[in-house]
């Protein structure tokens, strides 16, 4: 399921990162790779704040839809 549908505060493992090549590279640089643990901290106005690799990152809803957990 996409990252936008997970429960807030629950740890999830990334299974796949989709989208165009440049989008995937951008997300990989932020730490969104298959096997990484990601926790949704908050969801505001469609944007998602996540905790990944001990960092907090805010991503748009469109990008979060491309991250499958």
C-alpha positions as YAML, in Angstrom:
chain: A
units: angstrom
residues:
- id: 1
  name: UNK
  ca: [0.00, 0.00, 0.00]
- id: 2
  name: UNK
  ca: [1.20, 3.57, -0.55]
- id: 3
  name: UNK
  ca: [2.82, 5.55, 2.25]
- id: 4
  name: UNK
  ca: [-0.16, 7.92, 2.36]
- id: 5
  name: UNK
  ca: [-2.42, 5.13, 3.70]
- id: 6
  name: UNK
  ca: [-0.35, 3.93, 6.68]
- id: 7
  name: UNK
  ca: [-1.19, 4.65, 10.31]
- id: 8
  name: UNK
  ca: [0.59, 7.58, 11.98]
- id: 9
  name: UNK
  ca: [3.30, 6.48, 14.40]
- id: 10
  name: UNK
  ca: [3.63, 2.94, 13.04]
- id: 11
  name: UNK
  ca: [6.91, 1.66, 11.59]
- id: 12
  name: UNK
  ca: [6.77, 0.33, 8.03]
- id: 13
  name: UNK
  ca: [9.31, -1.19, 5.68]
- id: 14
  name: UNK
  ca: [9.61, 0.24, 2.19]
- id: 15
  name: UNK
  ca: [8.97, -2.44, -0.43]
- id: 16
  name: UNK
  ca: [9.25, -0.42, -3.64]
- id: 17
  name: UNK
  ca: [9.75, 3.15, -4.85]
- id: 18
  name: UNK
  ca: [7.95, 3.92, -8.12]
- id: 19
  name: UNK
  ca: [7.68, 6.89, -10.43]
- id: 20
  name: UNK
  ca: [9.94, 8.37, -13.08]
- id: 21
  name: UNK
  ca: [13.70, 7.89, -12.91]
- id: 22
  name: UNK
  ca: [14.42, 11.42, -11.64]
- id: 23
  name: UNK
  ca: [11.73, 11.08, -8.94]
- id: 24
  name: UNK
  ca: [13.14, 7.73, -7.79]
- id: 25
  name: UNK
  ca: [16.67, 9.18, -7.63]
- id: 26
  name: UNK
  ca: [15.43, 12.16, -5.58]
- id: 27
  name: UNK
  ca: [13.66, 9.87, -3.11]
- id: 28
  name: UNK
  ca: [16.68, 7.53, -2.91]
- id: 29
  name: UNK
  ca: [18.88, 10.49, -2.01]
- id: 30
  name: UNK
  ca: [16.52, 11.26, 0.88]
- id: 31
  name: UNK
  ca: [16.82, 7.65, 2.11]
- id: 32
  name: UNK
  ca: [13.66, 6.14, 0.62]
- id: 33
  name: UNK
  ca: [15.07, 2.81, -0.59]
- id: 34
  name: UNK
  ca: [13.66, -0.71, -0.49]
- id: 35
  name: UNK
  ca: [14.18, -2.24, 2.95]
- id: 36
  name: UNK
  ca: [14.38, 1.07, 4.82]
- id: 37
  name: UNK
  ca: [12.21, 1.62, 7.89]
- id: 38
  name: UNK
  ca: [9.89, 4.63, 7.66]
- id: 39
  name: UNK
  ca: [7.45, 6.06, 10.22]
- id: 40
  name: UNK
  ca: [4.76, 8.61, 9.37]
- id: 41
  name: UNK
  ca: [4.91, 11.39, 11.97]
- id: 42
  name: UNK
  ca: [2.10, 13.61, 10.64]
- id: 43
  name: UNK
  ca: [-0.08, 14.24, 7.62]
- id: 44
  name: UNK
  ca: [-1.07, 17.86, 6.97]
- id: 45
  name: UNK
  ca: [-2.87, 19.23, 3.95]
- id: 46
  name: UNK
  ca: [-1.94, 16.17, 1.88]
- id: 47
  name: UNK
  ca: [1.76, 16.49, 2.68]
- id: 48
  name: UNK
  ca: [3.39, 13.80, 4.80]
- id: 49
  name: UNK
  ca: [6.09, 14.21, 7.45]
- id: 50
  name: UNK
  ca: [8.07, 11.01, 7.97]
- id: 51
  name: UNK
  ca: [10.93, 9.80, 10.09]
- id: 52
  name: UNK
  ca: [13.50, 7.90, 8.01]
- id: 53
  name: UNK
  ca: [17.08, 7.06, 8.96]
- id: 54
  name: UNK
  ca: [16.85, 9.22, 12.10]
- id: 55
  name: UNK
  ca: [15.81, 12.29, 10.07]
- id: 56
  name: UNK
  ca: [12.46, 13.99, 9.60]
- id: 57
  name: UNK
  ca: [11.52, 14.64, 6.00]
- id: 58
  name: UNK
  ca: [8.43, 16.33, 4.55]
- id: 59
  name: UNK
  ca: [7.27, 15.07, 1.16]
- id: 60
  name: UNK
  ca: [4.28, 15.87, -1.01]
- id: 61
  name: UNK
  ca: [1.29, 13.58, -1.29]
- id: 62
  name: UNK
  ca: [2.23, 12.82, -4.92]
- id: 63
  name: UNK
  ca: [5.69, 11.58, -3.87]
- id: 64
  name: UNK
  ca: [4.29, 9.65, -0.91]
- id: 65
  name: UNK
  ca: [1.91, 7.83, -3.28]
- id: 66
  name: UNK
  ca: [4.95, 6.46, -5.15]
- id: 67
  name: UNK
  ca: [6.44, 4.86, -2.01]
- id: 68
  name: UNK
  ca: [5.01, 1.40, -1.35]
- id: 69
  name: UNK
  ca: [5.26, -0.20, 2.09]
...
